[in-house]
Amino acid sequence: MRAVVKYVRISPQKVQKIINVVKGESVEKVLDILTFMPQKAARIVAKAIRSAVANAEQHPDYDVDVDSLLVKNIVADQGPTSKRFRARARGRGARILKRTSHITVILAEETV
């Protein structure tokens, strides 16, 4: 069971901080943790995890108990970067990089 969120307008470095907290935990616990985190990336990661849970519920080949799912792996890769310029002193220009991320969530059933 997996979900991929592409072209999210946030740096992968910022998403990585959130990912390190939730990797390997149960889905229910992860969503509780992310609800109370103030970072923008926490809302994005929570949305991706909810999408993966919905995919697990809807897929006919998987007969999974949603309560026993855990975050097996979650990865934030770098997407395309938009390049912009800001005017600086003496006719120069400074480059601004607007980075994007691709977030992949992989869920697995907890083995007892």
N, C-alpha and C positions, 0 to 999 in steps of 0.2 A: 504494500500500500504506500503510495507516494503522491506527492504534489509538488509542482514546480511553479514558482512565481517569478516571472521574468520582467526585466526592464524596470525594476523598482528604483525610484530616484533617491537613493541613499547609498553612501559609500559602503563597500563590503567590509571595510575595517570597523565601521560602527556596528554593523550587523554581527560581526564575529564576536564582539563582547557579549552580546545577548545569547548567542548560540552556545558559547562555552558554559553558560549557567544551566541550560536546559537539556543538554545532550545526555541521553541515557536514563532520563527520568520518565515516570508514567505521564500519560497525556493529561490526565485530570490535574495532577500536581503542577505540571508545566503551565497549563492555562491559568491556574490560580496565581502562580508566580508572576507570569507576564502581565496579568491584569493590574498589578500594583507597581509595575516598573514605570518610571516616568519617561523613558526614552521612546522616541518615534519608532525605532527599530523593533521594540517589544510588541507594538500593535501589529506591525507587518508580519513578524514571525508568528504571532498568535493566529492571524488570519490564515497563514499558510498551513499551520498545524490543523486548524479547524477544517480546512479544505481537504487535507489528507485523511482525516477521520471520516468526512462525508464520502470520500472516494471509497474508503474501506467498507462503509455501510452499503453503498449502492452497487458495488461490484458483485456480480452473480457467482463468480468462481471462488470468492473468499467467503468462508463461513467463520467470521470472527466475532468475538465478544468485544465491543467497543470499550468496555470498562477495563479490559486487560491489555490495552495497547500501550506501548511505550515508544519513545522517540529513539529509534535505533541509530539513526545518523541524520545529521542536518548540516548542510554545506552552503556557504555564501560565496559564489564565484563572481568575478568581475564581469560586468556587461560592457556595452559600448560607452565611451566617454564623449560627452559633448564638450567642445572646446569653444570658449568665449574669450573676449578681450575686454579689459578695463583700461581706460585712458589713464596715463600716469604723467609725471612731470616731464617737461622738455620734449614733448611730442612722442614719447615712448608709449608702448602698450604692454600691459602685464597679462599673462595668460591665466584664465580661470578654467579649471577642469571640473565639470559637473559629472560626477561618476554615477554609474548605475550598477545594480546588483541582480544576480540571478540566484534565488534561494531555492534549494531542493530539500524537501523533508521526506525521510523514509521512516515509516512506522513498522513495528513488528509486534507480534503477540507475545506477551510475557509467558515464559516457560517456567512452570512450577516444579 
